[in-house]
Amino acid sequence: MAASADKINEREAAFIAIKALAHISHSEQELVKFLNLTGISPADVIRLKENLSFLAGVLDFISRDESLLLSFCADEDFTADQVESARLRLGGPSE
């Protein structure tokens, strides 16, 4: 079943994305991978943490690695559908 952005509002989506960013930051390996992939610095992360497009990118990153996604969902008690709905709400479908 495909996720729908209608299932979640923007505030909830941003909350999930911020939790995902925190999850990524707890693993030095994942944080380095994220920073290298996006080309941003740790200072940029702090500056962009409330930018909805940036938060959509965080959810894109976490969604592309099934083990990371499942770990995040288990640790934070979210479903993969909730993460996908949040991603769609914040940034639309990925290409």
C-alpha positions, 0 to 999 in steps of 0.5 A, spaced: 500 500 500 502 506 498 503 512 503 499 518 502 501 525 505 494 526 506 495 521 513 500 526 516 500 534 517 506 538 516 507 539 523 507 531 524 512 530 518 517 535 521 517 532 527 518 525 524 524 528 520 527 531 526 527 525 530 530 522 524 535 527 524 537 525 531 537 518 529 542 519 524 546 523 528 547 518 533 551 514 529 558 517 526 558 513 520 551 515 518 552 522 520 558 522 515 555 518 510 549 523 510 554 530 510 558 527 504 552 525 500 548 532 501 555 536 501 553 540 507 557 541 514 555 540 521 553 547 522 549 547 516 545 542 519 543 546 525 542 552 520 537 548 516 534 544 521 527 547 520 527 548 513 522 543 510 526 541 504 532 539 508 527 535 512 524 532 506 532 530 504 533 527 511 527 522 510 529 521 503 536 519 506 533 514 511 528 511 507 533 509 502 537 504 507 532 499 509 536 497 515 537 504 517 529 506 516 527 499 520 532 501 526 529 508 526 522 506 526 524 501 531 527 506 536 522 511 535 516 507 534 514 509 527 512 505 521 515 505 515 508 508 512 509 514 517 516 515 515 514 515 507 507 519 509 512 524 512 517 524 506 511 526 501 508 531 506 515 535 506 517 534 499 513 530 494 515 523 491 522 522 490 525 521 483 
